[in-house]
């Protein structure tokens, strides 16, 4: 079980253009202690603690030690820690503290593998900086994961392809895929209001996330999350972008829709069709609010589903006495 503890912006010496500039950064020890208490009160028995939302590498070593000491009363139930952080600044003292406190996994934020866009986002590091941190952390024995984004300013499909190429090269322990969200009181919001930044279409962002997701599946790299949860974004501050509470479901559903539609087209299938799937894939076959079922019905294809002991992401289509096997991965090459 993972018990998340969110420490927004702690250790960040700058704000990315999509973060709220008005948030106070001088977080007090007593505030952190309250967050820890409230977060761990929801967790029971044995659990791993995830420290998310800040830049652990940016916290002075003396204060980082103090933060970990606030977990002392809970140590008997904590199996390990994982953290999320920018890849800079990295130093031996911080690494020593992380090892001493049983940090096993480190998630590095790397929205895009494009230095020009990273500079525009005000991330404060380059692709080379990321690789330096990644390789050092792997050498030190940590499991390293990557957090990537889609829908960024100046982002092109080529950038998504580059992200996939780097994921293939790095083979992280897992990845998270976040869509860009435009929040009020941010530089990105000002650019959005003035027309300087015009977000691309939501469906395009879904396809970009899907391309990363499918390639990760093909490489057997777990995708532990797509989209943002309520404790990662303040809904009242959302002014645009690609937030959706069911973003991950929408992405997976689009993968099923494209894979099955491709098969229907190749074999000129119409009328009643039985699709056999794993129970966990049933909502992805249906689509968010039955969107997939409705889209197929509009083209003369009427889906009946049958739950079967199949591996997830695979399906069997039965029609006219015939059966065809397929996989959501079948659509990778046709996306971009």
Secondary structure, 3 states (H helix, E strand, C coil): CEEEEECCCCCCCCCCCCCCCCCCCCCCHHHHHHHHHHHHCCCCCCEEEEEECCCHHHCCHHHHHHHHHCCHHHHHHEEEEEEEECCCCCCHHHHHHHHHCCEEEEEEECCCCCHHHHHHHCCCCCHHHHHHHHHHHHHCCCEEEEEEEECCCCCCHHHHHHHHHHHHHHCCCEEEEEECEEECCCHHHHHHHHCCCCCCCHHHHHHHHHHHHHHHHHCCCEEEEECCCHHHCCHHHEEEECCCCCHHHHHHHHHHHHHHHHHHHHCCCCEEEEEEECHHHHHHHHCHHHHHHHHHHCCCEEEEEEECCCCCCEEEEEECCEEEEEEHHHHHHHHC
